[in-house]
């Protein structure tokens, strides 16, 4: 992604963040003042979308950004833990709202929310749909997979507002028609939104747990990668290959042996060819780090090497 395209994707992500923050505050304040349980639950959902928008922003990578594997692992795990905490907090708050809504239904709902709650719900629904379509359009135009994926993941925000609209609108219709039983639609919608939040939180937690646990690849998968590397011209042998699953992606680190009489430039070109071949053949790879060593004819076909024993190793990111 070029600098200009990255900046546009970043702007779109910030628009999503700002919009969700504004909707959270609007629906929270109006929900309390208007006495609408469903609007309060919808505000919690927008708050969780705000956290998700930050995650989408962090997933965007500026061109030329160096990869620091140690920091990347630690940062990703810290972000995963933060995502779990936010998901748990949002779930607790929404469940509390839902419990109060159930208490209202048990004790009897005697009035509908204030009419201006309906305006807030409609405004939320329109804003959500506009943000979804804008971010999706920008993501497709710029070819940003992260932005498009994040946009679809937050699609449930529209469904949440639709539920709140049904609750508030139904209760207000009941007030106009003198049908008291329709007052229950507002707290019932709050319970429905809570279920949606719990479902989304479960998905966030399971995804975050997968990202915190780096798992070694299956032996057959590693063998396919070794075969691909050995097929690259200039590679004499693959000394070591370590591949770790990190969420939905795979990070590979390998050591290859090349002719000790070639130049450093030629060694780097071979490493670049290896990286290109792996990234092209295995689309689930997110990064490949290659260490280049001179081939030692005294120990042919060896499968491991002590990196500390040879200070002349080169690294290519």
C-alpha beads as a LAMMPS data file, in Angstrom:
LAMMPS data file: protein, C-alpha beads

317 atoms
316 bonds

1 atom types
1 bond types

-500.0 500.0 xlo xhi
-500.0 500.0 ylo yhi
-500.0 500.0 zlo zhi

Masses

1 110.0

Atoms # bond

1 1 1 0.000 0.000 0.000
2 1 1 1.431 3.390 -1.008
3 1 1 1.745 6.309 1.395
4 1 1 -1.257 8.087 -0.131
5 1 1 -3.471 5.002 -0.042
6 1 1 -2.416 4.236 3.521
7 1 1 -3.310 7.761 4.609
8 1 1 -6.756 7.478 3.022
9 1 1 -7.379 4.140 4.724
10 1 1 -6.221 5.633 8.015
11 1 1 -8.591 8.595 7.607
12 1 1 -11.488 6.198 6.945
13 1 1 -10.613 4.229 10.089
14 1 1 -10.509 7.424 12.173
15 1 1 -13.890 8.471 10.787
16 1 1 -15.282 5.157 12.023
17 1 1 -13.739 5.697 15.437
18 1 1 -15.042 9.245 15.753
19 1 1 -18.490 8.266 14.538
20 1 1 -18.795 5.394 17.022
21 1 1 -17.613 7.557 19.910
22 1 1 -20.186 10.205 19.029
23 1 1 -22.967 7.623 18.732
24 1 1 -21.997 6.039 22.050
25 1 1 -22.273 9.373 23.855
26 1 1 -25.468 10.404 22.040
27 1 1 -27.322 7.153 22.657
28 1 1 -26.060 6.843 26.215
29 1 1 -27.215 10.326 27.211
30 1 1 -30.521 10.151 25.350
31 1 1 -31.146 6.621 26.618
32 1 1 -30.846 7.754 30.236
33 1 1 -32.924 10.909 29.746
34 1 1 -35.622 9.194 27.673
35 1 1 -35.795 6.082 29.834
36 1 1 -35.026 3.690 26.971
37 1 1 -33.329 0.427 27.904
38 1 1 -32.840 -0.588 24.283
39 1 1 -31.103 2.680 23.441
40 1 1 -28.734 2.203 26.373
41 1 1 -27.902 -1.311 25.205
42 1 1 -27.332 0.039 21.699
43 1 1 -24.937 2.612 23.166
44 1 1 -22.909 -0.205 24.744
45 1 1 -22.796 -1.924 21.357
46 1 1 -21.439 1.249 19.753
47 1 1 -18.795 1.417 22.494
48 1 1 -17.653 -2.098 21.607
49 1 1 -17.570 -1.072 17.929
50 1 1 -15.297 1.821 18.911
51 1 1 -12.806 -0.605 20.405
52 1 1 -13.046 -2.735 17.262
53 1 1 -12.384 0.325 15.101
54 1 1 -9.166 0.972 17.036
55 1 1 -8.121 -2.610 16.330
56 1 1 -8.795 -2.070 12.617
57 1 1 -6.690 1.084 12.717
58 1 1 -3.770 -0.755 14.330
59 1 1 -3.968 -3.506 11.704
60 1 1 -3.203 -0.964 8.967
61 1 1 0.496 -0.879 8.243
62 1 1 2.282 2.062 6.708
63 1 1 4.576 1.313 3.803
64 1 1 8.208 0.926 4.812
65 1 1 7.361 0.181 8.425
66 1 1 10.096 -2.135 9.752
67 1 1 9.079 -5.408 11.341
68 1 1 10.323 -5.966 14.873
69 1 1 9.331 -9.511 15.696
70 1 1 9.913 -9.270 19.419
71 1 1 7.835 -6.143 19.751
72 1 1 5.225 -7.436 17.316
73 1 1 4.617 -10.538 19.389
74 1 1 4.425 -8.574 22.611
75 1 1 2.239 -5.844 21.140
76 1 1 -0.138 -8.318 19.510
77 1 1 -0.526 -10.238 22.749
78 1 1 -1.058 -7.033 24.729
79 1 1 -3.717 -5.931 22.233
80 1 1 -5.367 -9.354 22.460
81 1 1 -5.516 -9.131 26.242
82 1 1 -6.945 -5.610 25.986
83 1 1 -9.562 -6.865 23.511
84 1 1 -10.577 -9.610 25.949
85 1 1 -10.895 -7.129 28.826
86 1 1 -12.986 -4.724 26.738
87 1 1 -15.224 -7.569 25.552
88 1 1 -15.756 -8.740 29.132
89 1 1 -16.502 -5.206 30.368
90 1 1 -18.977 -4.561 27.539
91 1 1 -20.658 -7.893 28.253
92 1 1 -21.002 -7.139 31.968
93 1 1 -22.479 -3.683 31.303
94 1 1 -24.913 -4.991 28.698
95 1 1 -25.996 -7.885 30.926
96 1 1 -26.647 -5.412 33.752
97 1 1 -28.831 -3.324 31.427
98 1 1 -30.605 -6.480 30.294
99 1 1 -31.256 -7.578 33.872
100 1 1 -32.800 -4.203 34.670
101 1 1 -34.924 -4.524 31.520
102 1 1 -36.153 -7.927 32.679
103 1 1 -36.976 -6.468 36.091
104 1 1 -38.991 -3.739 34.366
105 1 1 -40.943 -6.357 32.431
106 1 1 -41.585 -8.400 35.556
107 1 1 -42.735 -5.413 37.597
108 1 1 -44.706 -4.001 34.655
109 1 1 -43.795 -1.368 32.070
110 1 1 -46.186 1.544 32.427
111 1 1 -44.942 4.018 29.850
112 1 1 -43.019 4.304 26.623
113 1 1 -39.675 6.093 26.259
114 1 1 -39.715 9.798 25.404
115 1 1 -40.358 10.474 21.736
116 1 1 -36.940 12.052 21.123
117 1 1 -35.406 8.616 21.748
118 1 1 -36.785 7.641 18.361
119 1 1 -34.893 10.507 16.712
120 1 1 -31.654 9.326 18.309
121 1 1 -32.229 5.754 17.124
122 1 1 -32.973 6.822 13.549
123 1 1 -29.924 9.113 13.524
124 1 1 -27.801 6.223 14.809
125 1 1 -29.123 3.864 12.162
126 1 1 -28.449 6.322 9.349
127 1 1 -24.941 7.143 10.627
128 1 1 -24.094 3.458 11.039
129 1 1 -25.170 2.637 7.521
130 1 1 -23.306 5.638 6.062
131 1 1 -20.095 4.730 7.937
132 1 1 -20.376 1.113 6.834
133 1 1 -20.838 1.978 3.183
134 1 1 -18.099 4.651 3.228
135 1 1 -15.480 2.458 4.911
136 1 1 -16.359 -0.491 2.698
137 1 1 -16.098 1.703 -0.423
138 1 1 -12.737 3.120 0.662
139 1 1 -11.423 -0.339 1.562
140 1 1 -12.407 -1.802 -1.804
141 1 1 -11.091 1.206 -3.726
142 1 1 -7.723 1.119 -1.965
143 1 1 -7.523 -2.664 -1.899
144 1 1 -7.189 -2.656 1.903
145 1 1 -8.220 -6.117 3.088
146 1 1 -7.907 -5.096 6.749
147 1 1 -10.262 -2.145 6.340
148 1 1 -12.863 -4.181 4.430
149 1 1 -12.705 -7.034 6.948
150 1 1 -13.029 -4.664 9.892
151 1 1 -15.982 -2.933 8.238
152 1 1 -17.878 -6.206 7.802
153 1 1 -17.090 -7.230 11.374
154 1 1 -18.806 -4.057 12.620
155 1 1 -21.878 -4.623 10.468
156 1 1 -23.742 -5.869 13.556
157 1 1 -23.898 -2.239 14.731
158 1 1 -26.603 -1.646 12.127
159 1 1 -28.543 -4.683 13.340
160 1 1 -28.284 -3.434 16.915
161 1 1 -29.780 -0.074 15.974
162 1 1 -32.564 -1.823 14.041
163 1 1 -33.461 -3.756 17.194
164 1 1 -33.450 -0.542 19.222
165 1 1 -35.612 1.115 16.553
166 1 1 -38.138 -1.715 16.799
167 1 1 -38.187 -1.429 20.592
168 1 1 -38.510 2.337 20.860
169 1 1 -40.746 2.718 17.812
170 1 1 -43.026 -0.120 18.890
171 1 1 -43.412 1.304 22.381
172 1 1 -44.250 4.754 21.010
173 1 1 -46.813 3.266 18.626
174 1 1 -48.338 1.452 21.562
175 1 1 -48.569 4.745 23.436
176 1 1 -50.352 6.387 20.509
177 1 1 -52.761 3.502 20.065
178 1 1 -53.342 2.952 23.763
179 1 1 -51.854 -0.552 23.639
180 1 1 -49.975 -0.850 26.903
181 1 1 -48.570 -4.283 26.103
182 1 1 -46.356 -2.719 23.415
183 1 1 -44.450 -0.833 26.106
184 1 1 -42.642 -4.111 26.720
185 1 1 -41.009 -3.927 23.298
186 1 1 -38.373 -1.465 24.494
187 1 1 -36.953 -3.614 27.336
188 1 1 -37.372 -6.724 25.167
189 1 1 -35.233 -5.065 22.483
190 1 1 -32.610 -4.316 25.150
191 1 1 -32.403 -8.046 25.911
192 1 1 -32.067 -8.817 22.187
193 1 1 -29.236 -6.278 21.794
194 1 1 -27.511 -7.781 24.833
195 1 1 -27.581 -11.215 23.208
196 1 1 -25.978 -9.677 20.122
197 1 1 -23.260 -8.076 22.257
198 1 1 -22.598 -11.364 24.077
199 1 1 -22.309 -13.171 20.734
200 1 1 -19.870 -10.589 19.380
201 1 1 -17.862 -10.604 22.623
202 1 1 -17.559 -14.372 22.445
203 1 1 -16.140 -14.056 18.937
204 1 1 -13.685 -11.361 20.045
205 1 1 -12.514 -13.421 23.035
206 1 1 -11.997 -16.647 21.071
207 1 1 -10.149 -14.785 18.305
208 1 1 -7.965 -12.971 20.856
209 1 1 -7.146 -16.226 22.645
210 1 1 -5.999 -17.741 19.355
211 1 1 -3.720 -14.779 18.756
212 1 1 -2.106 -15.069 22.200
213 1 1 -1.162 -18.693 21.579
214 1 1 1.508 -19.130 18.927
215 1 1 1.344 -22.718 17.712
216 1 1 3.939 -24.616 15.740
217 1 1 2.858 -25.680 12.285
218 1 1 2.115 -29.295 11.468
219 1 1 5.113 -31.210 10.177
220 1 1 3.601 -31.707 6.723
221 1 1 3.005 -27.960 6.330
222 1 1 6.618 -27.201 7.245
223 1 1 7.778 -29.847 4.754
224 1 1 5.851 -28.141 1.928
225 1 1 7.599 -24.873 2.742
226 1 1 11.031 -26.535 2.863
227 1 1 10.411 -28.127 -0.534
228 1 1 9.428 -24.726 -1.951
229 1 1 12.607 -23.105 -0.590
230 1 1 14.872 -25.866 -1.874
231 1 1 13.408 -25.337 -5.320
232 1 1 14.785 -21.774 -5.440
233 1 1 17.942 -21.424 -7.551
234 1 1 21.009 -20.762 -5.375
235 1 1 19.750 -22.471 -2.216
236 1 1 21.982 -25.424 -1.351
237 1 1 20.130 -26.526 1.771
238 1 1 17.591 -25.428 4.356
239 1 1 19.334 -25.542 7.712
240 1 1 16.339 -24.715 9.860
241 1 1 12.734 -23.565 9.437
242 1 1 10.488 -22.326 12.192
243 1 1 6.912 -21.375 11.430
244 1 1 4.429 -20.218 14.018
245 1 1 0.715 -19.700 13.690
246 1 1 -0.294 -16.334 15.075
247 1 1 -4.076 -16.056 14.956
248 1 1 -5.061 -16.445 11.305
249 1 1 -1.585 -15.769 9.991
250 1 1 1.766 -17.541 9.923
251 1 1 5.197 -16.062 10.611
252 1 1 8.177 -17.968 9.207
253 1 1 11.857 -17.755 10.142
254 1 1 14.363 -19.888 8.256
255 1 1 18.091 -20.388 7.701
256 1 1 19.454 -21.292 4.317
257 1 1 22.934 -22.223 3.059
258 1 1 24.339 -20.779 -0.140
259 1 1 27.599 -20.993 -2.027
260 1 1 30.252 -19.430 0.264
261 1 1 32.056 -17.928 -2.751
262 1 1 29.207 -15.679 -3.917
263 1 1 28.940 -12.016 -2.940
264 1 1 26.789 -10.594 -0.194
265 1 1 24.586 -8.991 -2.842
266 1 1 24.021 -12.345 -4.533
267 1 1 23.182 -13.917 -1.185
268 1 1 20.623 -11.215 -0.533
269 1 1 19.104 -11.718 -3.990
270 1 1 18.695 -15.440 -3.279
271 1 1 17.045 -14.597 0.045
272 1 1 14.676 -12.199 -1.695
273 1 1 13.760 -14.901 -4.194
274 1 1 13.070 -17.318 -1.353
275 1 1 10.851 -14.802 0.418
276 1 1 8.969 -13.993 -2.793
277 1 1 8.424 -17.666 -3.533
278 1 1 7.063 -18.397 -0.061
279 1 1 4.801 -15.328 0.099
280 1 1 3.446 -16.127 -3.367
281 1 1 2.811 -19.832 -2.802
282 1 1 1.554 -19.624 0.781
283 1 1 -0.874 -16.692 0.899
284 1 1 -1.519 -17.131 4.639
285 1 1 2.033 -16.025 5.471
286 1 1 2.218 -12.583 7.039
287 1 1 6.014 -12.282 7.162
288 1 1 9.188 -14.244 6.381
289 1 1 12.600 -13.659 7.967
290 1 1 15.598 -15.278 6.266
291 1 1 19.093 -15.875 7.647
292 1 1 21.751 -16.605 5.007
293 1 1 24.769 -18.778 5.861
294 1 1 27.706 -19.965 3.746
295 1 1 27.393 -23.656 2.995
296 1 1 29.821 -25.818 4.975
297 1 1 30.801 -28.772 2.802
298 1 1 32.225 -30.563 5.803
299 1 1 28.722 -31.176 7.169
300 1 1 26.411 -31.836 4.217
301 1 1 22.654 -32.178 4.630
302 1 1 22.675 -31.046 8.239
303 1 1 19.353 -29.849 9.582
304 1 1 20.358 -27.406 12.295
305 1 1 23.116 -24.917 12.945
306 1 1 24.210 -22.821 15.875
307 1 1 23.652 -19.218 14.819
308 1 1 26.090 -17.988 17.437
309 1 1 28.881 -20.057 15.896
310 1 1 28.942 -17.992 12.756
311 1 1 28.965 -14.234 13.133
312 1 1 28.936 -13.735 9.379
313 1 1 25.263 -14.583 9.053
314 1 1 23.135 -12.071 7.207
315 1 1 19.517 -11.190 7.923
316 1 1 16.954 -10.023 5.436
317 1 1 13.504 -8.798 6.520

Bonds

1 1 1 2
2 1 2 3
3 1 3 4
4 1 4 5
5 1 5 6
6 1 6 7
7 1 7 8
8 1 8 9
9 1 9 10
10 1 10 11
11 1 11 12
12 1 12 13
13 1 13 14
14 1 14 15
15 1 15 16
16 1 16 17
17 1 17 18
18 1 18 19
19 1 19 20
20 1 20 21
21 1 21 22
22 1 22 23
23 1 23 24
24 1 24 25
25 1 25 26
26 1 26 27
27 1 27 28
28 1 28 29
29 1 29 30
30 1 30 31
31 1 31 32
32 1 32 33
33 1 33 34
34 1 34 35
35 1 35 36
36 1 36 37
37 1 37 38
38 1 38 39
39 1 39 40
40 1 40 41
41 1 41 42
42 1 42 43
43 1 43 44
44 1 44 45
45 1 45 46
46 1 46 47
47 1 47 48
48 1 48 49
49 1 49 50
50 1 50 51
51 1 51 52
52 1 52 53
53 1 53 54
54 1 54 55
55 1 55 56
56 1 56 57
57 1 57 58
58 1 58 59
59 1 59 60
60 1 60 61
61 1 61 62
62 1 62 63
63 1 63 64
64 1 64 65
65 1 65 66
66 1 66 67
67 1 67 68
68 1 68 69
69 1 69 70
70 1 70 71
71 1 71 72
72 1 72 73
73 1 73 74
74 1 74 75
75 1 75 76
76 1 76 77
77 1 77 78
78 1 78 79
79 1 79 80
80 1 80 81
81 1 81 82
82 1 82 83
83 1 83 84
84 1 84 85
85 1 85 86
86 1 86 87
87 1 87 88
88 1 88 89
89 1 89 90
90 1 90 91
91 1 91 92
92 1 92 93
93 1 93 94
94 1 94 95
95 1 95 96
96 1 96 97
97 1 97 98
98 1 98 99
99 1 99 100
100 1 100 101
101 1 101 102
102 1 102 103
103 1 103 104
104 1 104 105
105 1 105 106
106 1 106 107
107 1 107 108
108 1 108 109
109 1 109 110
110 1 110 111
111 1 111 112
112 1 112 113
113 1 113 114
114 1 114 115
115 1 115 116
116 1 116 117
117 1 117 118
118 1 118 119
119 1 119 120
120 1 120 121
121 1 121 122
122 1 122 123
123 1 123 124
124 1 124 125
125 1 125 126
126 1 126 127
127 1 127 128
128 1 128 129
129 1 129 130
130 1 130 131
131 1 131 132
132 1 132 133
133 1 133 134
134 1 134 135
135 1 135 136
136 1 136 137
137 1 137 138
138 1 138 139
139 1 139 140
140 1 140 141
141 1 141 142
142 1 142 143
143 1 143 144
144 1 144 145
145 1 145 146
146 1 146 147
147 1 147 148
148 1 148 149
149 1 149 150
150 1 150 151
151 1 151 152
152 1 152 153
153 1 153 154
154 1 154 155
155 1 155 156
156 1 156 157
157 1 157 158
158 1 158 159
159 1 159 160
160 1 160 161
161 1 161 162
162 1 162 163
163 1 163 164
164 1 164 165
165 1 165 166
166 1 166 167
167 1 167 168
168 1 168 169
169 1 169 170
170 1 170 171
171 1 171 172
172 1 172 173
173 1 173 174
174 1 174 175
175 1 175 176
176 1 176 177
177 1 177 178
178 1 178 179
179 1 179 180
180 1 180 181
181 1 181 182
182 1 182 183
183 1 183 184
184 1 184 185
185 1 185 186
186 1 186 187
187 1 187 188
188 1 188 189
189 1 189 190
190 1 190 191
191 1 191 192
192 1 192 193
193 1 193 194
194 1 194 195
195 1 195 196
196 1 196 197
197 1 197 198
198 1 198 199
199 1 199 200
200 1 200 201
201 1 201 202
202 1 202 203
203 1 203 204
204 1 204 205
205 1 205 206
206 1 206 207
207 1 207 208
208 1 208 209
209 1 209 210
210 1 210 211
211 1 211 212
212 1 212 213
213 1 213 214
214 1 214 215
215 1 215 216
216 1 216 217
217 1 217 218
218 1 218 219
219 1 219 220
220 1 220 221
221 1 221 222
222 1 222 223
223 1 223 224
224 1 224 225
225 1 225 226
226 1 226 227
227 1 227 228
228 1 228 229
229 1 229 230
230 1 230 231
231 1 231 232
232 1 232 233
233 1 233 234
234 1 234 235
235 1 235 236
236 1 236 237
237 1 237 238
238 1 238 239
239 1 239 240
240 1 240 241
241 1 241 242
242 1 242 243
243 1 243 244
244 1 244 245
245 1 245 246
246 1 246 247
247 1 247 248
248 1 248 249
249 1 249 250
250 1 250 251
251 1 251 252
252 1 252 253
253 1 253 254
254 1 254 255
255 1 255 256
256 1 256 257
257 1 257 258
258 1 258 259
259 1 259 260
260 1 260 261
261 1 261 262
262 1 262 263
263 1 263 264
264 1 264 265
265 1 265 266
266 1 266 267
267 1 267 268
268 1 268 269
269 1 269 270
270 1 270 271
271 1 271 272
272 1 272 273
273 1 273 274
274 1 274 275
275 1 275 276
276 1 276 277
277 1 277 278
278 1 278 279
279 1 279 280
280 1 280 281
281 1 281 282
282 1 282 283
283 1 283 284
284 1 284 285
285 1 285 286
286 1 286 287
287 1 287 288
288 1 288 289
289 1 289 290
290 1 290 291
291 1 291 292
292 1 292 293
293 1 293 294
294 1 294 295
295 1 295 296
296 1 296 297
297 1 297 298
298 1 298 299
299 1 299 300
300 1 300 301
301 1 301 302
302 1 302 303
303 1 303 304
304 1 304 305
305 1 305 306
306 1 306 307
307 1 307 308
308 1 308 309
309 1 309 310
310 1 310 311
311 1 311 312
312 1 312 313
313 1 313 314
314 1 314 315
315 1 315 316
316 1 316 317
